[in-house]
Amino acid sequence: MAGNTTLKPTTNPKVERPRLYKVMLLNDDYTPREFVIMVLKAVFRMSEDTGYRVMMTAHKLGTSVVMVAARDIAETKAQEAVDLAKAADFPLMFTTEPEE
């Protein structure tokens, strides 16, 4: 048995990281700033300052990235935020899109 020198090929399966998704805040001219910041704090665990900066970025540019996460987390958070806004009769909108 000492003369057996055949090597078994080893395969290392490549495991791809799951694609990340961005949660985007869309600007609207109807939802009060205080409510937007409250939603960012409640759903996305942001501080008052960070929430204000994210909200102002959306106000100036039309959209703002709120967070980047796995698809299911991003979609759940975006839906939770939209549901809060709907419950308060505001048109505040959050969407998700794949990160490039």
C-alpha positions in Angstrom: 0.0 0.0 0.0 2.9 2.3 0.4 3.2 2.7 -3.4 -0.3 4.2 -3.8 0.4 7.8 -4.8 -2.9 8.8 -6.5 -4.3 12.0 -5.1 -8.0 12.5 -4.8 -9.0 15.9 -6.3 -10.3 18.3 -3.7 -13.0 20.7 -4.6 -13.6 23.9 -2.6 -17.1 25.0 -3.3 -17.3 28.7 -3.8 -20.0 30.1 -1.5 -21.2 33.5 -2.7 -22.2 36.1 -0.2 -25.9 36.9 -0.4 -26.6 40.0 -2.4 -27.2 43.1 -0.3 -30.1 45.5 -0.7 -30.4 49.2 0.0 -33.4 50.6 1.8 -34.1 54.0 0.1 -36.1 56.9 1.6 -38.0 58.8 -1.1 -38.7 62.5 -0.6 -42.3 63.8 -0.5 -43.6 67.2 0.2 -46.4 66.2 2.6 -44.9 64.1 5.4 -43.7 66.3 8.3 -39.9 66.2 9.0 -40.5 65.3 12.6 -42.5 62.2 11.6 -39.8 61.1 9.1 -37.2 61.4 11.8 -39.4 59.5 14.3 -39.8 56.6 11.7 -36.1 56.5 11.1 -35.4 56.3 14.8 -38.1 53.8 15.5 -37.6 51.4 12.6 -33.9 51.8 11.7 -32.6 52.6 15.3 -31.0 55.9 14.2 -30.1 58.8 16.4 -31.8 62.1 16.1 -28.8 63.6 14.2 -28.4 60.7 11.8 -32.1 60.6 11.1 -32.1 64.3 10.4 -29.1 63.9 8.0 -30.7 61.0 6.1 -34.0 62.9 5.9 -32.3 66.1 4.6 -30.4 64.1 2.0 -33.6 62.7 0.7 -35.2 66.2 0.8 -32.3 67.7 -1.3 -31.5 64.8 -3.7 -34.9 63.1 -3.9 -33.7 59.8 -2.3 -31.4 58.7 0.5 -29.9 55.4 1.5 -31.2 54.5 4.9 -29.5 51.1 5.4 -27.9 48.2 3.5 -28.8 44.7 4.6 -29.7 41.2 3.4 -32.8 41.2 1.1 -35.3 39.9 3.7 -34.1 42.3 6.4 -34.2 45.3 4.0 -37.7 44.4 2.7 -39.0 43.9 6.2 -37.7 47.2 7.5 -38.9 49.1 4.4 -42.4 47.6 4.8 -42.5 48.3 8.5 -41.6 52.0 7.9 -44.3 52.3 5.1 -46.9 50.7 7.4 -46.1 53.2 10.1 -46.6 56.1 7.7 -49.8 54.6 6.3 -51.2 54.2 9.8 -50.6 57.9 10.3 -52.1 58.8 6.9 -48.8 60.0 5.4 -47.5 59.2 1.9 -43.9 58.5 3.2 -42.3 55.8 1.0 -39.4 53.5 1.4 -38.2 51.1 -1.3 -35.5 48.5 -1.7 -33.1 47.9 -4.5 -30.1 45.7 -5.0 -26.7 47.2 -4.1 -24.4 47.5 -7.1 
